[in-house]
Amino acid sequence: MSTATDPYQPIERKVEITRKILTEMMESPPDFFQIQTKSPLVVRDLDILLELQQRCELLVSMTIETDREDVKPLFAPLALGINQRLKALRNVHAAGINTQASISPLLPLTPDFPKRLQRIVDRIYIDSLNIGDGLKGKRSVQLGMPLLFQRNGFSKWYQPDIHLKTNNYFNKYFDEKIIFLSSSREYPLKGKICIIN
């Protein structure tokens, strides 16, 4: 929840569709359940998530594509602030739920980003525009991403192997077993999986 559309759209505050789905899942939970979001609103549902965690393996994954507030407006102007997302991840982790930072798509980072994730994540997922756009980078080229990176002085962040370089850097701070690269290692999942779009 979800591979295509964030389950915590702004309207979710009012309509609570995701919250209702989570409640219904209590009756017949999957073996593994992952929530993928950019929204701190996931914290609102901690009560249900803690119950659901008693019935299945649960992972809350927060998309944090960069830790640079000056970069975010160029690539994700409508996304909520980075500090808000980091705080939500910290709160979910502190509640005892497994968490993941999804650095996807990988955008220019500061050297301190790994330090900001320490003690608040159980997994890290790294994906770049060159490997994770569904067409091996062709879609990103069609969307003009190389030019956007170049215009803003970030060309070195658009290299084909940037995900590998980032992985090597993050390995200085985290055990390599908790870092997953797009298209290279799959999650060690067990049992049936539930994906809701």
Phi and psi restraints in degrees (value plus and minus 20) as a CYANA .aco file:
   2 SER   PHI    -169.3  -129.3
   2 SER   PSI     131.9   171.9
   3 THR   PHI    -106.9   -66.9
   3 THR   PSI     -35.5     4.5
   4 ALA   PHI    -145.7  -105.7
   4 ALA   PSI     -63.5   -23.5
   5 THR   PHI    -147.5  -107.5
   5 THR   PSI     110.5   150.5
   6 ASP   PHI     -78.4   -38.4
   6 ASP   PSI     108.4   148.4
   7 PRO   PHI     -91.7   -51.7
   7 PRO   PSI     -29.7    10.3
   8 TYR   PHI    -135.4   -95.4
   8 TYR   PSI      41.3    81.3
   9 GLN   PHI     -85.5   -45.5
   9 GLN   PSI     137.2   177.2
  10 PRO   PHI     -72.0   -32.0
  10 PRO   PSI     -56.2   -16.2
  11 ILE   PHI     -87.3   -47.3
  11 ILE   PSI     -37.2     2.8
  12 GLU   PHI     -79.4   -39.4
  12 GLU   PSI     -49.5    -9.5
  13 ARG   PHI     -76.3   -36.3
  13 ARG   PSI     -55.3   -15.3
  14 LYS   PHI    -113.0   -73.0
  14 LYS   PSI     -66.8   -26.8
  15 VAL   PHI    -108.9   -68.9
  15 VAL   PSI     -43.8    -3.8
  16 GLU   PHI      35.9    75.9
  16 GLU   PSI      18.1    58.1
  17 ILE   PHI     -86.6   -46.6
  17 ILE   PSI     -65.4   -25.4
  18 THR   PHI     -81.6   -41.6
  18 THR   PSI     -62.7   -22.7
  19 ARG   PHI     -80.1   -40.1
  19 ARG   PSI     -60.2   -20.2
  20 LYS   PHI     -86.4   -46.4
  20 LYS   PSI     -59.7   -19.7
  21 ILE   PHI     -83.7   -43.7
  21 ILE   PSI     -64.0   -24.0
  22 LEU   PHI     -80.4   -40.4
  22 LEU   PSI     -60.6   -20.6
  23 THR   PHI     -82.8   -42.8
  23 THR   PSI     -63.0   -23.0
  24 GLU   PHI     -85.7   -45.7
  24 GLU   PSI     -52.7   -12.7
  25 MET   PHI     -85.1   -45.1
  25 MET   PSI     -39.1     0.9
  26 MET   PHI     -80.1   -40.1
  26 MET   PSI     -50.1   -10.1
  27 GLU   PHI     -91.0   -51.0
  27 GLU   PSI     -57.4   -17.4
  28 SER   PHI    -163.5  -123.5
  28 SER   PSI      55.7    95.7
  29 PRO   PHI     -94.9   -54.9
  29 PRO   PSI     132.4   172.4
  30 PRO   PHI     -96.3   -56.3
  30 PRO   PSI     155.2   195.2
  31 ASP   PHI     -94.7   -54.7
  31 ASP   PSI     -56.8   -16.8
  32 PHE   PHI    -153.2  -113.2
  32 PHE   PSI     114.7   154.7
  33 PHE   PHI    -157.3  -117.3
  33 PHE   PSI     103.5   143.5
  34 GLN   PHI    -138.6   -98.6
  34 GLN   PSI     112.6   152.6
  35 ILE   PHI    -125.4   -85.4
  35 ILE   PSI     105.6   145.6
  36 GLN   PHI    -132.4   -92.4
  36 GLN   PSI     101.2   141.2
  37 THR   PHI    -169.9  -129.9
  37 THR   PSI     143.6   183.6
  38 LYS   PHI    -132.4   -92.4
  38 LYS   PSI     -16.0    24.0
  39 SER   PHI    -127.1   -87.1
  39 SER   PSI     111.3   151.3
  40 PRO   PHI     -85.4   -45.4
  40 PRO   PSI     -29.5    10.5
  41 LEU   PHI     -80.6   -40.6
  41 LEU   PSI     -39.0     1.0
  42 VAL   PHI     -76.3   -36.3
  42 VAL   PSI     -48.8    -8.8
  43 VAL   PHI     -82.7   -42.7
  43 VAL   PSI     -49.9    -9.9
  44 ARG   PHI     -76.5   -36.5
  44 ARG   PSI     -53.0   -13.0
  45 ASP   PHI    -116.7   -76.7
  45 ASP   PSI      -1.8    38.2
  46 LEU   PHI     -76.7   -36.7
  46 LEU   PSI     -55.9   -15.9
  47 ASP   PHI     -79.7   -39.7
  47 ASP   PSI     -65.9   -25.9
  48 ILE   PHI     -91.5   -51.5
  48 ILE   PSI     -61.1   -21.1
  49 LEU   PHI     -82.2   -42.2
  49 LEU   PSI     -57.8   -17.8
  50 LEU   PHI     -85.0   -45.0
  50 LEU   PSI     -57.2   -17.2
  51 GLU   PHI     -89.2   -49.2
  51 GLU   PSI     -63.6   -23.6
  52 LEU   PHI     -82.9   -42.9
  52 LEU   PSI     -55.5   -15.5
  53 GLN   PHI     -82.2   -42.2
  53 GLN   PSI     -44.4    -4.4
  54 GLN   PHI     -93.6   -53.6
  54 GLN   PSI     -35.6     4.4
  55 ARG   PHI    -130.1   -90.1
  55 ARG   PSI     -35.8     4.2
  56 CYS   PHI    -177.0  -137.0
  56 CYS   PSI     146.3   186.3
  57 GLU   PHI     -94.1   -54.1
  57 GLU   PSI     107.9   147.9
  58 LEU   PHI    -145.7  -105.7
  58 LEU   PSI     119.0   159.0
  59 LEU   PHI    -156.4  -116.4
  59 LEU   PSI     104.6   144.6
  60 VAL   PHI    -122.4   -82.4
  60 VAL   PSI      97.6   137.6
  61 SER   PHI    -131.1   -91.1
  61 SER   PSI     102.8   142.8
  62 MET   PHI    -125.9   -85.9
  62 MET   PSI     104.9   144.9
  63 THR   PHI     -94.4   -54.4
  63 THR   PSI     100.1   140.1
  64 ILE   PHI    -156.7  -116.7
  64 ILE   PSI      68.4   108.4
  65 GLU   PHI     -94.3   -54.3
  65 GLU   PSI     -36.4     3.6
  66 THR   PHI    -179.2  -139.2
  66 THR   PSI     139.3   179.3
  67 ASP   PHI    -128.2   -88.2
  67 ASP   PSI      -9.5    30.5
  68 ARG   PHI    -120.5   -80.5
  68 ARG   PSI      94.8   134.8
  69 GLU   PHI     -86.1   -46.1
  69 GLU   PSI     -43.7    -3.7
  70 ASP   PHI     -98.4   -58.4
  70 ASP   PSI     -38.9     1.1
  71 VAL   PHI    -109.3   -69.3
  71 VAL   PSI     -59.2   -19.2
  72 LYS   PHI     -70.9   -30.9
  72 LYS   PSI     -66.9   -26.9
  73 PRO   PHI     -82.4   -42.4
  73 PRO   PSI     -45.6    -5.6
  74 LEU   PHI     -92.5   -52.5
  74 LEU   PSI     -54.2   -14.2
  75 PHE   PHI    -133.2   -93.2
  75 PHE   PSI     -48.8    -8.8
  76 ALA   PHI    -161.5  -121.5
  76 ALA   PSI      44.9    84.9
  77 PRO   PHI     -83.0   -43.0
  77 PRO   PSI     -45.6    -5.6
  78 LEU   PHI    -112.4   -72.4
  78 LEU   PSI     -29.8    10.2
  79 ALA   PHI     -90.6   -50.6
  79 ALA   PSI     127.9   167.9
  80 LEU   PHI     -85.1   -45.1
  80 LEU   PSI     141.3   181.3
  81 GLY   PHI     -80.1   -40.1
  81 GLY   PSI     132.0   172.0
  82 ILE   PHI     -83.3   -43.3
  82 ILE   PSI     -64.7   -24.7
  83 ASN   PHI     -82.0   -42.0
  83 ASN   PSI     -55.9   -15.9
  84 GLN   PHI     -83.9   -43.9
  84 GLN   PSI     -60.9   -20.9
  85 ARG   PHI     -90.5   -50.5
  85 ARG   PSI     -59.9   -19.9
  86 LEU   PHI     -83.6   -43.6
  86 LEU   PSI     -59.5   -19.5
  87 LYS   PHI     -84.0   -44.0
  87 LYS   PSI     -62.2   -22.2
  88 ALA   PHI     -82.5   -42.5
  88 ALA   PSI     -63.8   -23.8
  89 LEU   PHI     -80.8   -40.8
  89 LEU   PSI     -62.1   -22.1
  90 ARG   PHI     -81.4   -41.4
  90 ARG   PSI     -63.0   -23.0
  91 ASN   PHI     -87.2   -47.2
  91 ASN   PSI     -61.1   -21.1
  92 VAL   PHI     -85.2   -45.2
  92 VAL   PSI     -64.8   -24.8
  93 HIS   PHI     -83.5   -43.5
  93 HIS   PSI     -62.8   -22.8
  94 ALA   PHI     -83.2   -43.2
  94 ALA   PSI     -46.8    -6.8
  95 ALA   PHI     -95.4   -55.4
  95 ALA   PSI     -30.9     9.1
  96 GLY   PHI      80.8   120.8
  96 GLY   PSI      -6.0    34.0
  97 ILE   PHI    -120.5   -80.5
  97 ILE   PSI     118.3   158.3
  98 ASN   PHI     -82.8   -42.8
  98 ASN   PSI     116.6   156.6
  99 THR   PHI    -147.1  -107.1
  99 THR   PSI     136.5   176.5
 100 GLN   PHI    -158.3  -118.3
 100 GLN   PSI     118.7   158.7
 101 ALA   PHI    -117.0   -77.0
 101 ALA   PSI     100.2   140.2
 102 SER   PHI    -119.9   -79.9
 102 SER   PSI      82.4   122.4
 103 ILE   PHI    -108.8   -68.8
 103 ILE   PSI      63.3   103.3
 104 SER   PHI    -173.4  -133.4
 104 SER   PSI      99.5   139.5
 105 PRO   PHI     -96.1   -56.1
 105 PRO   PSI     128.8   168.8
 106 LEU   PHI     -83.1   -43.1
 106 LEU   PSI      99.9   139.9
 107 LEU   PHI    -137.0   -97.0
 107 LEU   PSI     149.8   189.8
 108 PRO   PHI     -72.3   -32.3
 108 PRO   PSI     113.3   153.3
 109 LEU   PHI    -140.5  -100.5
 109 LEU   PSI     146.0   186.0
 110 THR   PHI    -114.7   -74.7
 110 THR   PSI     139.4   179.4
 111 PRO   PHI     -82.3   -42.3
 111 PRO   PSI     -39.5     0.5
 112 ASP   PHI    -108.0   -68.0
 112 ASP   PSI     -22.7    17.3
 113 PHE   PHI     -75.4   -35.4
 113 PHE   PSI     -66.4   -26.4
 114 PRO   PHI     -76.9   -36.9
 114 PRO   PSI     -57.7   -17.7
 115 LYS   PHI     -83.7   -43.7
 115 LYS   PSI     -53.8   -13.8
 116 ARG   PHI     -90.4   -50.4
 116 ARG   PSI     -42.3    -2.3
 117 LEU   PHI    -113.7   -73.7
 117 LEU   PSI     -33.8     6.2
 118 GLN   PHI     -81.8   -41.8
 118 GLN   PSI     118.5   158.5
 119 ARG   PHI      48.2    88.2
 119 ARG   PSI     -10.2    29.8
 120 ILE   PHI    -147.2  -107.2
 120 ILE   PSI     -21.2    18.8
 121 VAL   PHI    -152.0  -112.0
 121 VAL   PSI     129.0   169.0
 122 ASP   PHI    -123.5   -83.5
 122 ASP   PSI     -39.1     0.9
 123 ARG   PHI    -165.5  -125.5
 123 ARG   PSI     135.8   175.8
 124 ILE   PHI    -152.3  -112.3
 124 ILE   PSI     112.8   152.8
 125 TYR   PHI    -138.9   -98.9
 125 TYR   PSI     106.3   146.3
 126 ILE   PHI    -137.4   -97.4
 126 ILE   PSI     108.4   148.4
 127 ASP   PHI    -161.5  -121.5
 127 ASP   PSI     118.3   158.3
 128 SER   PHI    -133.7   -93.7
 128 SER   PSI     146.8   186.8
 129 LEU   PHI     -86.8   -46.8
 129 LEU   PSI     -42.3    -2.3
 130 ASN   PHI     -97.5   -57.5
 130 ASN   PSI     -44.6    -4.6
 131 ILE   PHI    -138.9   -98.9
 131 ILE   PSI     -38.7     1.3
 132 GLY   PHI    -129.0   -89.0
 132 GLY   PSI      -7.3    32.7
 133 ASP   PHI    -110.3   -70.3
 133 ASP   PSI     -14.8    25.2
 134 GLY   PHI      70.7   110.7
 134 GLY   PSI     -35.7     4.3
 135 LEU   PHI    -150.3  -110.3
 135 LEU   PSI      11.1    51.1
 136 LYS   PHI      34.6    74.6
 136 LYS   PSI      21.3    61.3
 137 GLY   PHI      73.9   113.9
 137 GLY   PSI     -33.2     6.8
 138 LYS   PHI     -86.0   -46.0
 138 LYS   PSI     -59.5   -19.5
 139 ARG   PHI     -83.9   -43.9
 139 ARG   PSI     -61.0   -21.0
 140 SER   PHI     -83.4   -43.4
 140 SER   PSI     -57.3   -17.3
 141 VAL   PHI     -85.4   -45.4
 141 VAL   PSI     -64.9   -24.9
 142 GLN   PHI     -80.3   -40.3
 142 GLN   PSI     -52.9   -12.9
 143 LEU   PHI    -101.8   -61.8
 143 LEU   PSI     -22.0    18.0
 144 GLY   PHI      61.2   101.2
 144 GLY   PSI       0.2    40.2
 145 MET   PHI     -82.7   -42.7
 145 MET   PSI     -62.8   -22.8
 146 PRO   PHI     -77.1   -37.1
 146 PRO   PSI     -59.8   -19.8
 147 LEU   PHI     -87.7   -47.7
 147 LEU   PSI     -59.6   -19.6
 148 LEU   PHI     -82.5   -42.5
 148 LEU   PSI     -62.8   -22.8
 149 PHE   PHI     -82.7   -42.7
 149 PHE   PSI     -65.0   -25.0
 150 GLN   PHI     -83.7   -43.7
 150 GLN   PSI     -66.9   -26.9
 151 ARG   PHI     -78.2   -38.2
 151 ARG   PSI     -50.0   -10.0
 152 ASN   PHI    -120.4   -80.4
 152 ASN   PSI      -9.6    30.4
 153 GLY   PHI      55.5    95.5
 153 GLY   PSI       5.9    45.9
 154 PHE   PHI    -133.9   -93.9
 154 PHE   PSI       4.4    44.4
 155 SER   PHI     -75.0   -35.0
 155 SER   PSI     -56.7   -16.7
 156 LYS   PHI     -84.7   -44.7
 156 LYS   PSI     -38.3     1.7
 157 TRP   PHI    -106.7   -66.7
 157 TRP   PSI     -21.2    18.8
 158 TYR   PHI    -129.4   -89.4
 158 TYR   PSI      -4.9    35.1
 159 GLN   PHI     -88.2   -48.2
 159 GLN   PSI     127.8   167.8
 160 PRO   PHI     -78.5   -38.5
 160 PRO   PSI     -46.5    -6.5
 161 ASP   PHI    -125.7   -85.7
 161 ASP   PSI      -1.7    38.3
 162 ILE   PHI     -80.8   -40.8
 162 ILE   PSI     -52.9   -12.9
 163 HIS   PHI     -85.8   -45.8
 163 HIS   PSI     -54.7   -14.7
 164 LEU   PHI     -90.8   -50.8
 164 LEU   PSI     -60.9   -20.9
 165 LYS   PHI     -84.5   -44.5
 165 LYS   PSI     -61.3   -21.3
 166 THR   PHI     -85.6   -45.6
 166 THR   PSI     -61.2   -21.2
 167 ASN   PHI     -78.5   -38.5
 167 ASN   PSI     -66.3   -26.3
 168 ASN   PHI     -80.9   -40.9
 168 ASN   PSI     -58.7   -18.7
 169 TYR   PHI     -88.7   -48.7
 169 TYR   PSI     -64.3   -24.3
 170 PHE   PHI     -85.8   -45.8
 170 PHE   PSI     -46.7    -6.7
 171 ASN   PHI     -84.7   -44.7
 171 ASN   PSI     -36.6     3.4
 172 LYS   PHI     -92.8   -52.8
 172 LYS   PSI     -41.3    -1.3
 173 TYR   PHI    -132.1   -92.1
 173 TYR   PSI     -43.8    -3.8
 174 PHE   PHI    -150.7  -110.7
 174 PHE   PSI     133.4   173.4
 175 ASP   PHI     -83.7   -43.7
 175 ASP   PSI     113.3   153.3
 176 GLU   PHI     -80.0   -40.0
 176 GLU   PSI     -40.2    -0.2
 177 LYS   PHI     -88.4   -48.4
 177 LYS   PSI     -39.2     0.8
 178 ILE   PHI    -121.7   -81.7
 178 ILE   PSI     -18.0    22.0
 179 ILE   PHI    -124.5   -84.5
 179 ILE   PSI     106.5   146.5
 180 PHE   PHI    -139.0   -99.0
 180 PHE   PSI     114.0   154.0
 181 LEU   PHI    -125.5   -85.5
 181 LEU   PSI     118.9   158.9
 182 SER   PHI     -76.6   -36.6
 182 SER   PSI     117.2   157.2
 183 SER   PHI      46.6    86.6
 183 SER   PSI     -11.4    28.6
 184 SER   PHI    -140.5  -100.5
 184 SER   PSI     -57.7   -17.7
 185 ARG   PHI    -157.0  -117.0
 185 ARG   PSI     117.2   157.2
 186 GLU   PHI    -111.6   -71.6
 186 GLU   PSI     137.2   177.2
 187 TYR   PHI     -84.1   -44.1
 187 TYR   PSI     123.8   163.8
 188 PRO   PHI    -100.2   -60.2
 188 PRO   PSI      56.0    96.0
 189 LEU   PHI    -108.6   -68.6
 189 LEU   PSI     132.6   172.6
 190 LYS   PHI    -145.9  -105.9
 190 LYS   PSI     126.0   166.0
 191 GLY   PHI      49.4    89.4
 191 GLY   PSI    -183.1  -143.1
 192 LYS   PHI     -97.8   -57.8
 192 LYS   PSI     128.3   168.3
 193 ILE   PHI    -137.6   -97.6
 193 ILE   PSI     123.1   163.1
 194 CYS   PHI    -134.6   -94.6
 194 CYS   PSI     101.0   141.0
 195 ILE   PHI    -140.1  -100.1
 195 ILE   PSI     103.5   143.5
 196 ILE   PHI    -139.6   -99.6
 196 ILE   PSI     103.7   143.7
